[in-house]
Amino acid sequence: MFVKKCVFWIVFIASVIALCIICVKATEQQSYFPLLGKVIVVDPGHGGRDPGTIYGTIYEKDINLAIAKVLERILSEHGAIVYMVREDDSDLSSIYDAKKKRGDLYRRILFLEDEKKKTDLYLSIHINWYKNPSWSGAEVLYNEINPNNKILGELLMKHFKNDFNTKRSLKKTDLYLYKNTRKPGVLIECGFLSNPNERYLLRQTDYQEKLSKTITNAVVEYFQTISKEASG
């Protein structure tokens, strides 16, 4: 009987220790990989026949893609599953599309809404332009089709203000892609190609890295926020 009790307590204590180790590892994993299991679609705006905004030989589509690739890497390093709408200089229009731009946008919506991906969030990456070259700073635009869009937009703007001291503000948009995509997500204007300083910075790898880290930190806070709201 004594031996059986000893065996029981040894097994019990070993089970408790194993459970504690599992909990600690899970906590560490959540800390190191705060986006673990989250599915995020990164949409580099324009591409192919559509260059976006232009300054000389500098095309928005190329900067969008460069930033998006850095963002893809950093999101992945935080545990996210990342899908890229495009990974090269191409668009999503078909040779059969009468209106190429509308065809491209329509297929982007299908990509974002694809239920097989089980997308949790999308981030549309763009570069701004304005006739006054003094205008600068990152800004975020959202559509009210999904109530979480505003939450994400506000958090992104908070992080942009903290990290880049941007004077821009959160705005609404009724652009075709955003008013027809039900998955949560926003349009991120990373800066102004029309501003000489940002035109230089946006093409620098270290600046693209900083932008991507800021966006990722905001995304982490977004998931934490909606998780608290859901449980509260």
N, C-alpha and C positions, 0 to 999 in steps of 0.2 A: 504493500500500500504506500509506504513512504517513497519508494522508487517511482511509483506511478505519479505521485504528487509532484515530485522533483521534475520529472519529465514534462508534466503538464505546465508547470511554471516556467521551465526553460523554453518550451515552445511558445508560451504566451508572451514572455518577455522578448523573445526573438521576433515574434510577429509585430509587437508594438514598435520595436526598434526599426524593423523593415518599413513599417507604415510611416514612421517619422522621417526616415530617409527619403521615401517617395514624396512626402509632402514638402520636404526641404528642396528636393530636386525640382519639383513642380513650381515652387515659389521662385527658385533661381531661374528656371526656364522662362517664367513669365516676366521676370525682371530683365533678363538678357534679350528675350524675344517678345516684346510687348505686343507685336502684331502677329504672333503665331496663329496660323490657320485663317487669317483674314485674307480675303480675295480682293485685290485692288487692280483696277484697270487704269493704265496710264495712256492718255490720248494726246500724242504730239500733234498739235494743230497743223492743218494744211499738208503740203507734200505733193510730189509729182508735178503735174501741170499747174498746181496752185501754190505759188511761192509765199502767199501771205503778204505782209507789209515788206517794203523793200527800201534799202538805202544803198545806192550804187550797186555793188556786186554782193552786198550782204542781204541774205534772204531770211525772213522770219522762220520759214519752214526748217532751215538747217539748225538754227539756234534752238527751236522747240525740240527737235529730235535730240540734240546734244544734251540739253537739260533733262529731258525725259529718260535718257539712258542712265544718267547719273542717279536720278530719282529711283529708277527701277532697281538699281544695285543697292541703294541705301534702304529702301523699303524691304527688299529681300533679306538684307542683313539683320533687319529687325523682326524677321520671321514671316513676313507676308508672302503670299502667292501672288505674283504680279504678271499680268497680261499686258502686252503692248499692242495698241491698235495698229501701229506701223513701226517697223524697225529699220526702214531704209527710206530713200527719197521716192515715195510712191503715194498714191491716193487710193481711195476705195471705190472710185467710180467704175462703171462698166462701159464697154464700147457701145452698148445698146442704149445707154442713157441719153435722152434728148437734152437734158440739162445736167451737165457733168458735176457741177458743184452740189446740186440737190441730191444727185445720186450718191455722191461721196458721203454727204452728211447722213442720208438715210441709212447707208450701210454701217456707218459709225454707230448709229442708234441701235441697229440690230446687234452689233458687236457688244455694246454695253449692256443690252437687255437680254443677251443669250442666257437662258436659264441653266444650261449645262455648266457654265462657269460659276454659277452661284455667287455673282459679284456682290460684294459688300459695299463697294465704294468706287467711284471713278474720279479721276483728276485730269482735267483738260488743260494742257499747257500751251500758252500763247504769249506773244510779245505785243505790247501796245504801241500806238502811234498817235501823235497829236501835232497840229500845225505849229504850236508854240513849243520850241525846243527846250524850254526851261522846265516843262512838266516832267516829273520823274516819279519813281516808286512803284512797288508791286501793289496790285489790287485784286480783289476777288469779286466775281459776279455770280449770282445764283438765281434760280427760278423756284417759285413756290410750289411746283408740282409735287415736291416731296418736302415735308416739314423739317426733315433733318438737314436739308441743304443750307438753311440759314444758320443752324448750329455750327456746321462745318465751316461755313464762310466766316462767321464771327471769330472762331478760334484761329483760323488761318490769318485773318487780319490782325488779331492780337499778337500772334507770333511775328508777323511781318513788322509790326510797329516796334516790338521789343528788340528784334534782331537787326532791323534795317532802318528804323526810325522813319518809316514811310508816312507821308501825310495823306495818302489816299484813303478811301473809305469803302466799306462794303456796299455793293450796288445790286439792283435787280436787273435781270435780263429776260427778254422774250425772244431771243434768237432761237431759230428752228430746232437745233440740236437739244438745247437745254429745256425747252418747254415740252419736248416730246420724249424725254428720258425719265422714266419713273424711278430708276435706281438712284440712290443718293449720290450727289457729286456736284462739283462746281467748275467754273471757268477761272483759271488762274492766269492773270496777266502779270508776267514776271518782271516787267519793267518797260521802258519806252525806247524803242529803236530810234526815235526822233531826238532823244537826248544824247548828246555827245559822250558824256561820262558813262551812262548806262549802256550805250552802244558798244563801248569798249569792254566794260565789265561783264556783260552778258555772254561774251564770247570767251571768257577766261575760265579755265577748269576749276580753279579754287573758288571762284564766285558761284559757279554752277553747283559746286559741292555744298557751299554754304546755303544757297537757296533750297537745295534738296533736303538738307538736314532740318531746316526750318519747317518746310512742308511736312516732313515725316514726323517731327515732334508735335505739330498741330494735329496730324492724323491720329497719333497715339492718344492725345488728350481727347479727341473726338470720340473714339471708341470707349474710353474710360467714362466719358460724360454720358453717352447714351446707355451704357451698361448700368450706371448708377440710377438713371431715370427709370430704366425698365424694372430694376429691382426695388426701387423706392415707391 
